[in-house]
Amino acid sequence: MNLNELIKTKRNAANLTQPELAEKAGVGLRFVRELEQGKETLRLDKVNQVLQLFGFRIGAVPINRNTDAK
């Protein structure tokens, strides 16, 4: 599941509208819309503000460089 799909699924499960989510997360409505549309360049701190409402957070994940890329 992509980040935008996760946010939309969690928002709908919480019965929140986009404006309600924006208000609760302390971000703008435009940001929520862009996040749910899958915009590729978003501020990480704001993404984490939204994710925090659902018990998630984005962070650095190590890459296993020993596996073959396909």
The first five atom37 places (N, CA, C, CB, O) and aatype in JSON, in Angstrom:
{
  "aatype": [12, 2, 10, 2, 6, 10, 9, 11, 16, 11, 1, 2, 0, 0, 2, 10, 16, 5, 14, 6, 10, 0, 6, 11, 0, 7, 19, 7, 10, 1, 13, 19, 1, 6, 10, 6, 5, 7, 11, 6, 16, 10, 1, 10, 3, 11, 19, 2, 5, 19, 10, 5, 10, 13, 7, 13, 1, 9, 7, 0, 19, 14, 9, 2, 1, 2, 16, 3, 0, 11],
  "atom_mask": [
    [1, 1, 1, 1, 1],
    [1, 1, 1, 1, 1],
    [1, 1, 1, 1, 1],
    [1, 1, 1, 1, 1],
    [1, 1, 1, 1, 1],
    [1, 1, 1, 1, 1],
    [1, 1, 1, 1, 1],
    [1, 1, 1, 1, 1],
    [1, 1, 1, 1, 1],
    [1, 1, 1, 1, 1],
    [1, 1, 1, 1, 1],
    [1, 1, 1, 1, 1],
    [1, 1, 1, 1, 1],
    [1, 1, 1, 1, 1],
    [1, 1, 1, 1, 1],
    [1, 1, 1, 1, 1],
    [1, 1, 1, 1, 1],
    [1, 1, 1, 1, 1],
    [1, 1, 1, 1, 1],
    [1, 1, 1, 1, 1],
    [1, 1, 1, 1, 1],
    [1, 1, 1, 1, 1],
    [1, 1, 1, 1, 1],
    [1, 1, 1, 1, 1],
    [1, 1, 1, 1, 1],
    [1, 1, 1, 0, 1],
    [1, 1, 1, 1, 1],
    [1, 1, 1, 0, 1],
    [1, 1, 1, 1, 1],
    [1, 1, 1, 1, 1],
    [1, 1, 1, 1, 1],
    [1, 1, 1, 1, 1],
    [1, 1, 1, 1, 1],
    [1, 1, 1, 1, 1],
    [1, 1, 1, 1, 1],
    [1, 1, 1, 1, 1],
    [1, 1, 1, 1, 1],
    [1, 1, 1, 0, 1],
    [1, 1, 1, 1, 1],
    [1, 1, 1, 1, 1],
    [1, 1, 1, 1, 1],
    [1, 1, 1, 1, 1],
    [1, 1, 1, 1, 1],
    [1, 1, 1, 1, 1],
    [1, 1, 1, 1, 1],
    [1, 1, 1, 1, 1],
    [1, 1, 1, 1, 1],
    [1, 1, 1, 1, 1],
    [1, 1, 1, 1, 1],
    [1, 1, 1, 1, 1],
    [1, 1, 1, 1, 1],
    [1, 1, 1, 1, 1],
    [1, 1, 1, 1, 1],
    [1, 1, 1, 1, 1],
    [1, 1, 1, 0, 1],
    [1, 1, 1, 1, 1],
    [1, 1, 1, 1, 1],
    [1, 1, 1, 1, 1],
    [1, 1, 1, 0, 1],
    [1, 1, 1, 1, 1],
    [1, 1, 1, 1, 1],
    [1, 1, 1, 1, 1],
    [1, 1, 1, 1, 1],
    [1, 1, 1, 1, 1],
    [1, 1, 1, 1, 1],
    [1, 1, 1, 1, 1],
    [1, 1, 1, 1, 1],
    [1, 1, 1, 1, 1],
    [1, 1, 1, 1, 1],
    [1, 1, 1, 1, 1]
  ],
  "atom_positions": [
    [[0.85, -1.17, 0.0], [0.0, 0.0, 0.0], [0.9, 1.24, 0.0], [-0.97, -0.01, 1.23], [1.85, 1.33, 0.78]],
    [[0.6, 2.17, -0.85], [1.34, 3.42, -0.93], [0.92, 4.36, 0.21], [1.11, 4.1, -2.29], [-0.13, 4.18, 0.82]],
    [[1.76, 5.34, 0.46], [1.49, 6.3, 1.53], [0.15, 7.0, 1.32], [2.62, 7.33, 1.62], [-0.64, 7.13, 2.25]],
    [[-0.1, 7.46, 0.09], [-1.35, 8.17, -0.16], [-2.56, 7.27, 0.08], [-1.37, 8.7, -1.6], [-3.59, 7.74, 0.58]],
    [[-2.46, 6.0, -0.26], [-3.56, 5.06, -0.03], [-3.75, 4.81, 1.47], [-3.3, 3.73, -0.76], [-4.89, 4.72, 1.94]],
    [[-2.65, 4.71, 2.2], [-2.72, 4.51, 3.64], [-3.43, 5.67, 4.32], [-1.32, 4.34, 4.23], [-4.33, 5.46, 5.13]],
    [[-3.04, 6.89, 3.97], [-3.65, 8.07, 4.59], [-5.15, 8.11, 4.29], [-2.98, 9.36, 4.08], [-5.96, 8.33, 5.2]],
    [[-5.51, 7.9, 3.05], [-6.92, 7.96, 2.67], [-7.73, 6.86, 3.36], [-7.07, 7.84, 1.15], [-8.84, 7.1, 3.83]],
    [[-7.17, 5.65, 3.43], [-7.84, 4.54, 4.09], [-8.04, 4.81, 5.57], [-7.05, 3.24, 3.9], [-9.12, 4.59, 6.11]],
    [[-6.99, 5.3, 6.23], [-7.09, 5.6, 7.66], [-8.05, 6.75, 7.93], [-5.71, 5.93, 8.23], [-8.8, 6.73, 8.9]],
    [[-8.02, 7.76, 7.07], [-8.94, 8.9, 7.23], [-10.39, 8.45, 7.1], [-8.63, 9.99, 6.19], [-11.24, 8.82, 7.91]],
    [[-10.66, 7.64, 6.08], [-12.02, 7.15, 5.88], [-12.47, 6.25, 7.04], [-12.12, 6.39, 4.56], [-13.62, 6.31, 7.46]],
    [[-11.55, 5.41, 7.53], [-11.88, 4.52, 8.65], [-12.21, 5.32, 9.91], [-10.72, 3.55, 8.93], [-13.0, 4.89, 10.75]],
    [[-11.59, 6.49, 10.05], [-11.85, 7.36, 11.2], [-13.03, 8.3, 10.96], [-10.6, 8.18, 11.52], [-13.34, 9.14, 11.79]],
    [[-13.68, 8.13, 9.81], [-14.83, 8.98, 9.45], [-14.49, 10.46, 9.48], [-15.99, 8.71, 10.38], [-15.25, 11.28, 9.99]],
    [[-13.32, 10.79, 8.93], [-12.89, 12.18, 8.86], [-12.93, 12.68, 7.42], [-11.47, 12.34, 9.44], [-12.62, 11.94, 6.49]],
    [[-13.32, 13.91, 7.25], [-13.23, 14.55, 5.95], [-11.79, 15.08, 5.81], [-14.29, 15.71, 5.79], [-11.05, 15.14, 6.79]],
    [[-11.42, 15.46, 4.62], [-10.1, 16.05, 4.43], [-9.93, 17.31, 5.27], [-9.87, 16.36, 2.95], [-8.89, 17.48, 5.9]],
    [[-10.92, 18.22, 5.29], [-10.76, 19.41, 6.15], [-10.62, 19.07, 7.63], [-11.95, 20.33, 5.96], [-9.86, 19.72, 8.35]],
    [[-11.34, 18.06, 8.1], [-11.24, 17.65, 9.5], [-9.85, 17.08, 9.81], [-12.32, 16.61, 9.84], [-9.27, 17.38, 10.85]],
    [[-9.33, 16.27, 8.9], [-7.99, 15.71, 9.08], [-6.95, 16.82, 9.11], [-7.67, 14.71, 7.96], [-6.05, 16.81, 9.95]],
    [[-7.07, 17.75, 8.2], [-6.13, 18.87, 8.15], [-6.13, 19.63, 9.47], [-6.47, 19.82, 6.98], [-5.07, 19.97, 10.0]],
    [[-7.32, 19.9, 10.0], [-7.42, 20.65, 11.25], [-6.81, 19.87, 12.41], [-8.87, 20.98, 11.54], [-6.05, 20.42, 13.21]],
    [[-7.16, 18.59, 12.52], [-6.65, 17.77, 13.61], [-5.14, 17.61, 13.56], [-7.3, 16.4, 13.59], [-4.48, 17.56, 14.6]],
    [[-4.58, 17.53, 12.34], [-3.13, 17.34, 12.18], [-2.36, 18.65, 12.24], [-2.85, 16.64, 10.87], [-1.14, 18.65, 12.41]],
    [[-3.06, 19.76, 12.11], [-2.39, 21.05, 12.13], [-1.68, 21.37, 10.82], [0.0, 0.0, 0.0], [-0.65, 22.05, 10.81]],
    [[-2.24, 20.87, 9.73], [-1.69, 21.16, 8.4], [-2.8, 21.77, 7.55], [-1.11, 19.87, 7.72], [-3.96, 21.77, 7.95]],
    [[-2.44, 22.27, 6.4], [-3.43, 22.87, 5.52], [-4.21, 21.84, 4.72], [0.0, 0.0, 0.0], [-3.73, 20.73, 4.48]],
    [[-5.4, 22.22, 4.31], [-6.23, 21.35, 3.49], [-5.53, 21.0, 2.19], [-7.58, 22.02, 3.2], [-5.59, 19.85, 1.74]],
    [[-4.87, 21.97, 1.58], [-4.15, 21.7, 0.33], [-3.1, 20.61, 0.53], [-3.48, 22.99, -0.18], [-2.92, 19.76, -0.34]],
    [[-2.42, 20.63, 1.67], [-1.41, 19.61, 1.96], [-2.04, 18.23, 2.01], [-0.69, 19.92, 3.29], [-1.52, 17.28, 1.43]],
    [[-3.17, 18.11, 2.71], [-3.85, 16.81, 2.81], [-4.27, 16.33, 1.42], [-5.09, 16.9, 3.73], [-4.1, 15.15, 1.1]],
    [[-4.81, 17.23, 0.62], [-5.22, 16.84, -0.74], [-4.03, 16.35, -1.56], [-5.9, 18.01, -1.44], [-4.12, 15.33, -2.25]],
    [[-2.93, 17.08, -1.49], [-1.74, 16.69, -2.24], [-1.17, 15.37, -1.73], [-0.67, 17.78, -2.16], [-0.7, 14.54, -2.51]],
    [[-1.21, 15.17, -0.42], [-0.74, 13.92, 0.17], [-1.57, 12.75, -0.33], [-0.8, 14.0, 1.71], [-1.02, 11.71, -0.71]],
    [[-2.88, 12.89, -0.32], [-3.76, 11.81, -0.78], [-3.69, 11.59, -2.29], [-5.18, 12.1, -0.37], [-4.02, 10.51, -2.77]],
    [[-3.28, 12.6, -3.02], [-3.14, 12.46, -4.47], [-1.78, 11.87, -4.86], [-3.33, 13.8, -5.15], [-1.53, 11.61, -6.03]],
    [[-0.91, 11.68, -3.88], [0.37, 11.05, -4.14], [1.46, 11.99, -4.62], [0.0, 0.0, 0.0], [2.4, 11.56, -5.29]],
    [[1.35, 13.27, -4.29], [2.39, 14.21, -4.69], [3.74, 13.71, -4.16], [2.09, 15.64, -4.17], [3.84, 13.3, -3.0]],
    [[4.75, 13.76, -5.0], [6.04, 13.17, -4.65], [6.93, 14.06, -3.8], [6.76, 12.8, -5.88], [7.85, 13.56, -3.14]],
    [[6.69, 15.36, -3.79], [7.53, 16.25, -3.0], [6.69, 16.93, -1.92], [8.21, 17.32, -3.92], [5.96, 17.89, -2.18]],
    [[6.8, 16.4, -0.72], [6.07, 16.93, 0.42], [7.01, 17.05, 1.61], [4.86, 16.02, 0.78], [8.0, 16.32, 1.71]],
    [[6.72, 17.97, 2.49], [7.56, 18.14, 3.68], [7.37, 16.96, 4.63], [7.23, 19.47, 4.4], [6.25, 16.65, 5.03]],
    [[8.47, 16.33, 4.98], [8.43, 15.14, 5.82], [7.85, 15.43, 7.2], [9.83, 14.57, 5.96], [7.13, 14.6, 7.75]],
    [[8.15, 16.59, 7.76], [7.61, 16.91, 9.08], [6.09, 16.99, 9.05], [8.2, 18.23, 9.6], [5.43, 16.58, 10.0]],
    [[5.54, 17.52, 7.98], [4.09, 17.61, 7.87], [3.46, 16.24, 7.61], [3.7, 18.58, 6.76], [2.38, 15.94, 8.12]],
    [[4.14, 15.42, 6.82], [3.65, 14.05, 6.6], [3.57, 13.33, 7.94], [4.59, 13.26, 5.61], [2.58, 12.65, 8.22]],
    [[4.59, 13.48, 8.77], [4.59, 12.83, 10.08], [3.53, 13.4, 11.0], [5.96, 12.96, 10.73], [3.01, 12.68, 11.85]],
    [[3.18, 14.68, 10.87], [2.09, 15.25, 11.66], [0.79, 14.53, 11.35], [1.94, 16.77, 11.37], [0.01, 14.22, 12.26]],
    [[0.55, 14.25, 10.09], [-0.67, 13.54, 9.68], [-0.61, 12.09, 10.15], [-0.87, 13.61, 8.14], [-1.56, 11.58, 10.74]],
    [[0.51, 11.42, 9.88], [0.65, 10.01, 10.24], [0.54, 9.78, 11.74], [1.98, 9.49, 9.74], [0.04, 8.74, 12.17]],
    [[0.99, 10.73, 12.54], [0.96, 10.6, 13.99], [-0.46, 10.37, 14.5], [1.55, 11.84, 14.65], [-0.65, 9.66, 15.49]],
    [[-1.44, 10.96, 13.85], [-2.84, 10.77, 14.26], [-3.26, 9.31, 14.17], [-3.75, 11.63, 13.39], [-4.17, 8.88, 14.89]],
    [[-2.61, 8.55, 13.3], [-2.98, 7.16, 13.09], [-1.95, 6.18, 13.67], [-3.16, 6.9, 11.61], [-2.02, 4.98, 13.41]],
    [[-1.01, 6.7, 14.44], [-0.03, 5.84, 15.08], [1.12, 5.41, 14.19], [0.0, 0.0, 0.0], [1.73, 4.37, 14.43]],
    [[1.43, 6.2, 13.17], [2.52, 5.89, 12.25], [3.52, 7.04, 12.22], [1.98, 5.61, 10.84], [3.26, 8.15, 12.7]],
    [[4.66, 6.74, 11.62], [5.7, 7.74, 11.43], [6.63, 7.28, 10.31], [6.5, 8.0, 12.74], [6.9, 6.08, 10.18]],
    [[7.1, 8.21, 9.51], [8.06, 7.89, 8.46], [9.45, 8.18, 8.99], [7.78, 8.7, 7.15], [9.67, 9.19, 9.66]],
    [[10.37, 7.3, 8.7], [11.74, 7.5, 9.14], [12.71, 6.81, 8.19], [0.0, 0.0, 0.0], [12.31, 6.21, 7.19]],
    [[13.97, 6.9, 8.52], [15.01, 6.26, 7.71], [14.94, 4.75, 7.88], [16.42, 6.79, 8.1], [14.83, 4.23, 9.0]],
    [[15.01, 4.06, 6.76], [14.99, 2.6, 6.77], [16.26, 2.12, 6.07], [13.7, 2.04, 6.07], [16.53, 2.53, 4.95]],
    [[17.04, 1.25, 6.73], [18.26, 0.78, 6.1], [17.98, -0.03, 4.84], [19.07, -0.05, 7.07], [16.99, -0.77, 4.76]],
    [[18.84, 0.13, 3.88], [18.74, -0.62, 2.62], [19.73, -1.77, 2.69], [19.03, 0.3, 1.37], [20.9, -1.58, 3.02]],
    [[19.26, -2.97, 2.37], [20.15, -4.12, 2.33], [20.85, -4.13, 0.98], [19.37, -5.44, 2.56], [20.27, -4.54, -0.02]],
    [[22.07, -3.68, 0.95], [22.82, -3.55, -0.29], [23.42, -4.87, -0.76], [23.92, -2.54, -0.12], [24.04, -4.93, -1.83]],
    [[23.24, -5.92, 0.02], [23.8, -7.22, -0.35], [22.89, -8.03, -1.25], [24.11, -8.0, 0.88], [23.31, -9.07, -1.76]],
    [[21.67, -7.58, -1.44], [20.75, -8.32, -2.32], [20.86, -7.78, -3.73], [19.28, -8.21, -1.82], [21.19, -6.61, -3.94]],
    [[20.6, -8.64, -4.68], [20.66, -8.24, -6.09], [19.44, -7.41, -6.45], [20.75, -9.47, -7.0], [18.3, -7.8, -6.18]],
    [[19.66, -6.28, -7.07], [18.55, -5.45, -7.56], [18.02, -6.06, -8.85], [19.0, -3.97, -7.81], [18.79, -6.46, -9.72]],
    [[16.71, -6.13, -8.96], [16.11, -6.74, -10.17], [15.34, -5.71, -10.91], [15.19, -7.91, -9.81], [14.75, -6.01, -11.95]]
  ]
}
